């Protein structure tokens, strides 16, 4: 097991990475706030990992309740959160309870949001079971639910007590979900870790084969990159915004698709290609850099183009409701090289729209 630290003073917490961690009662037990535990999961994950986690949580005097929510981004809503509130109240859980998020990014974001708001804040533990959640959404304390007009528009910053990333769970991931996670892995190389990007170019076949050594390295490297950025900017007032590379375009795609048909990582993959393309349009990177980015994203099994029915007007309409808009100005994370990203609001929105029309039409 490797253990990294997210250094946030009194809110600091460990990220544990290794095999068999969901079966370790001592590891999990040390991060529980009290004797009341609610595990939030979905049917797919519950069928695979409920039994081992339930066994690891079993202890004299400890009460464990499972709440199983429907699977999918379109269920990351206030209505689903209300189901968890109802279950907590029905169980009589108090401020000493701990919520455990067992699943991917949807479960992690939603469970964290409930933990942030139930009785004004209770403890929670992240047990991510997808690659995307292990390398990105489980780390950093961003919690949220979606609104029909925009992704993650209702949320709070609420740090977990720990992240327990069991690499064994990655073996059961469908290929499309594994590829979706690779989008977030690639993102770290692009924003400020060019050596990691080069490693990914060389070692992507080992990752796609899910070799344990490659997985352990990639998850730990990505988590270390994110932990460093979060420690410097917990509430996204500066450097943390770099983690949104590809996400403004990606969230527009997800909203356009009504959170169906495309996974978050797929949308981010296409979004990073768009961000690279617009950076090239502005003269900050060259054609070969764009080609390298596109090649790696395509090799990871991710789309490099938005949905065929999506036009410039669709993006511009949805950008209005992006949470990265400040004082009416859209901010984009753009590239000045591989490993050199920057947040920009100094571009002309009319130029962005014209470029999108040239690339996508309408």
Secondary structure as the mmCIF struct_conf table of DSSP 4:
data_model
#
loop_
_struct_conf.conf_type_id
_struct_conf.id
_struct_conf.beg_label_comp_id
_struct_conf.beg_label_asym_id
_struct_conf.beg_label_seq_id
_struct_conf.end_label_comp_id
_struct_conf.end_label_asym_id
_struct_conf.end_label_seq_id
STRN STRN1 UNK A 2 UNK A 6
HELX_RH_3T_P HELX_RH_3T_P1 UNK A 9 UNK A 11
STRN STRN2 UNK A 13 UNK A 18
BEND BEND1 UNK A 19 UNK A 20
HELX_RH_3T_P HELX_RH_3T_P2 UNK A 21 UNK A 23
HELX_RH_AL_P HELX_RH_AL_P1 UNK A 25 UNK A 29
TURN_TY1_P TURN_TY1_P1 UNK A 30 UNK A 31
BEND BEND2 UNK A 34 UNK A 35
STRN STRN3 UNK A 36 UNK A 42
HELX_RH_AL_P HELX_RH_AL_P2 UNK A 43 UNK A 57
TURN_TY1_P TURN_TY1_P2 UNK A 60 UNK A 61
STRN STRN4 UNK A 63 UNK A 69
BEND BEND3 UNK A 72 UNK A 72
HELX_RH_3T_P HELX_RH_3T_P3 UNK A 73 UNK A 75
BEND BEND4 UNK A 77 UNK A 77
HELX_RH_AL_P HELX_RH_AL_P3 UNK A 78 UNK A 91
TURN_TY1_P TURN_TY1_P3 UNK A 92 UNK A 92
TURN_TY1_P TURN_TY1_P4 UNK A 95 UNK A 96
STRN STRN5 UNK A 98 UNK A 103
BEND BEND5 UNK A 104 UNK A 104
HELX_RH_AL_P HELX_RH_AL_P4 UNK A 105 UNK A 117
HELX_RH_3T_P HELX_RH_3T_P4 UNK A 118 UNK A 120
STRN STRN6 UNK A 123 UNK A 128
BEND BEND6 UNK A 130 UNK A 130
HELX_RH_AL_P HELX_RH_AL_P5 UNK A 131 UNK A 132
HELX_RH_PI_P HELX_RH_PI_P1 UNK A 133 UNK A 137
TURN_TY1_P TURN_TY1_P5 UNK A 138 UNK A 138
BEND BEND7 UNK A 139 UNK A 140
STRN STRN7 UNK A 142 UNK A 147
TURN_TY1_P TURN_TY1_P6 UNK A 148 UNK A 149
STRN STRN8 UNK A 150 UNK A 157
BEND BEND8 UNK A 161 UNK A 161
STRN STRN9 UNK A 162 UNK A 166
HELX_RH_3T_P HELX_RH_3T_P5 UNK A 167 UNK A 172
BEND BEND9 UNK A 173 UNK A 173
HELX_RH_AL_P HELX_RH_AL_P6 UNK A 175 UNK A 192
HELX_RH_AL_P HELX_RH_AL_P7 UNK A 194 UNK A 208
TURN_TY1_P TURN_TY1_P7 UNK A 209 UNK A 210
HELX_RH_AL_P HELX_RH_AL_P8 UNK A 212 UNK A 232
TURN_TY1_P TURN_TY1_P8 UNK A 234 UNK A 235
BEND BEND10 UNK A 236 UNK A 238
HELX_RH_3T_P HELX_RH_3T_P6 UNK A 239 UNK A 244
TURN_TY1_P TURN_TY1_P9 UNK A 245 UNK A 246
HELX_RH_AL_P HELX_RH_AL_P9 UNK A 247 UNK A 256
TURN_TY1_P TURN_TY1_P10 UNK A 257 UNK A 259
BEND BEND11 UNK A 261 UNK A 262
HELX_RH_AL_P HELX_RH_AL_P10 UNK A 264 UNK A 281
TURN_TY1_P TURN_TY1_P11 UNK A 282 UNK A 283
BEND BEND12 UNK A 284 UNK A 285
HELX_RH_AL_P HELX_RH_AL_P11 UNK A 287 UNK A 299
TURN_TY1_P TURN_TY1_P12 UNK A 300 UNK A 301
BEND BEND13 UNK A 304 UNK A 305
TURN_TY1_P TURN_TY1_P13 UNK A 308 UNK A 309
HELX_RH_AL_P HELX_RH_AL_P12 UNK A 312 UNK A 319
TURN_TY1_P TURN_TY1_P14 UNK A 320 UNK A 321
TURN_TY1_P TURN_TY1_P15 UNK A 323 UNK A 324
STRN STRN10 UNK A 326 UNK A 326
TURN_TY1_P TURN_TY1_P16 UNK A 327 UNK A 328
STRN STRN11 UNK A 329 UNK A 329
STRN STRN12 UNK A 332 UNK A 337
TURN_TY1_P TURN_TY1_P17 UNK A 338 UNK A 339
STRN STRN13 UNK A 340 UNK A 344
BEND BEND14 UNK A 347 UNK A 347
HELX_RH_AL_P HELX_RH_AL_P13 UNK A 349 UNK A 360
#
